[in-house]
């Protein structure tokens, strides 16, 4: 997907020039904006394949922009933030962000994260198309997942999941009672090495539990396996 459109939202010229330079070299079509107002306008007009979003942008911060984008698009969003913004990062992932990278960052690391997101998006889109030719609904008790429609229901009621939450849940349900390490889940869903930072997975699991578990504090679907990671309790579990 070397011709993908990427929207870069950052008000630091040195950062945007560096990002544009490296992503253009990879064959991507790069568009840059330096404020929240233009970010929302371009996100709708360009229909980008990926958004690199600075959390501290003005006049609307990256968190607000992410919320608005999620009203009309499931485009992958990578937050760009300073290391001191851990709270904002966690919040950003909980409202629809897919990943994050901290400043200062290696341009090569940034390119790798972008490629991984685009690759995983293309992979999952391809699988969604394949689902149209086969039984595309996964059932587990009160939980149902429609792979073709990309929807989830609990007791017949729709559950609003982010793209990454949906992919995580689908993977768990397709592999019941199997424990997955945090690093494995990150590589599987995000398409790249976690580099030892597993907070992204933990935040997405926490958000997923809040949406599908009767009691998130005492999960019955996605349970923690100490020293390993998580597993989905299947029908035989």
ChimeraX attribute file (.defattr): number of C-alpha atoms within 10 A of each C-alpha:
attribute: neighborCount
match mode: 1-to-1
recipient: residues
	/A:1	12
	/A:2	13
	/A:3	12
	/A:4	16
	/A:5	18
	/A:6	24
	/A:7	24
	/A:8	25
	/A:9	29
	/A:10	25
	/A:11	17
	/A:12	11
	/A:13	12
	/A:14	10
	/A:15	16
	/A:16	19
	/A:17	12
	/A:18	12
	/A:19	21
	/A:20	20
	/A:21	14
	/A:22	16
	/A:23	21
	/A:24	15
	/A:25	11
	/A:26	15
	/A:27	13
	/A:28	17
	/A:29	17
	/A:30	21
	/A:31	16
	/A:32	21
	/A:33	19
	/A:34	18
	/A:35	19
	/A:36	23
	/A:37	15
	/A:38	13
	/A:39	25
	/A:40	18
	/A:41	12
	/A:42	17
	/A:43	23
	/A:44	13
	/A:45	9
	/A:46	12
	/A:47	14
	/A:48	20
	/A:49	21
	/A:50	23
	/A:51	26
	/A:52	24
	/A:53	27
	/A:54	28
	/A:55	25
	/A:56	21
	/A:57	21
	/A:58	14
	/A:59	11
	/A:60	16
	/A:61	16
	/A:62	27
	/A:63	24
	/A:64	16
	/A:65	20
	/A:66	25
	/A:67	14
	/A:68	13
	/A:69	20
	/A:70	16
	/A:71	8
	/A:72	10
	/A:73	13
	/A:74	17
	/A:75	21
	/A:76	24
	/A:77	24
	/A:78	26
	/A:79	25
	/A:80	25
	/A:81	21
	/A:82	16
	/A:83	12
	/A:84	10
	/A:85	14
	/A:86	13
	/A:87	9
	/A:88	17
	/A:89	25
	/A:90	18
	/A:91	14
	/A:92	24
	/A:93	25
	/A:94	20
	/A:95	17
	/A:96	24
	/A:97	29
	/A:98	24
	/A:99	22
	/A:100	21
	/A:101	20
	/A:102	17
	/A:103	12
	/A:104	11
	/A:105	13
	/A:106	11
	/A:107	15
	/A:108	12
	/A:109	11
	/A:110	20
	/A:111	15
	/A:112	15
	/A:113	20
	/A:114	23
	/A:115	21
	/A:116	18
	/A:117	24
	/A:118	21
	/A:119	16
	/A:120	18
	/A:121	22
	/A:122	14
	/A:123	11
	/A:124	16
	/A:125	14
	/A:126	11
	/A:127	13
	/A:128	17
	/A:129	13
	/A:130	13
	/A:131	16
	/A:132	12
	/A:133	9
	/A:134	9
	/A:135	10
	/A:136	16
	/A:137	15
	/A:138	14
	/A:139	13
	/A:140	14
	/A:141	9
	/A:142	11
	/A:143	18
	/A:144	20
	/A:145	22
	/A:146	17
	/A:147	22
	/A:148	18
	/A:149	13
	/A:150	16
	/A:151	15
	/A:152	22
	/A:153	16
	/A:154	17
	/A:155	10
	/A:156	10
	/A:157	11
	/A:158	12
	/A:159	17
	/A:160	14
	/A:161	19
	/A:162	20
	/A:163	17
	/A:164	24
	/A:165	23
	/A:166	19
	/A:167	17
	/A:168	19
	/A:169	21
	/A:170	18
	/A:171	15
	/A:172	22
	/A:173	22
	/A:174	13
	/A:175	15
	/A:176	18
	/A:177	19
	/A:178	15
	/A:179	18
	/A:180	18
	/A:181	14
	/A:182	21
	/A:183	18
	/A:184	15
	/A:185	20
	/A:186	22
	/A:187	14
	/A:188	15
	/A:189	20
	/A:190	25
	/A:191	20
	/A:192	19
	/A:193	17
	/A:194	17
	/A:195	9
	/A:196	8
	/A:197	12
	/A:198	15
	/A:199	16
	/A:200	20
	/A:201	24
	/A:202	16
	/A:203	17
	/A:204	22
	/A:205	21
	/A:206	15
	/A:207	18
	/A:208	23
	/A:209	22
	/A:210	14
	/A:211	16
	/A:212	22
	/A:213	16
	/A:214	13
	/A:215	11
	/A:216	16
	/A:217	10
	/A:218	11
	/A:219	16
	/A:220	16
	/A:221	23
	/A:222	24
	/A:223	17
	/A:224	15
	/A:225	13
	/A:226	8
	/A:227	8
	/A:228	12
	/A:229	17
	/A:230	21
	/A:231	20
	/A:232	23
	/A:233	20
	/A:234	18
	/A:235	9
	/A:236	6
	/A:237	10
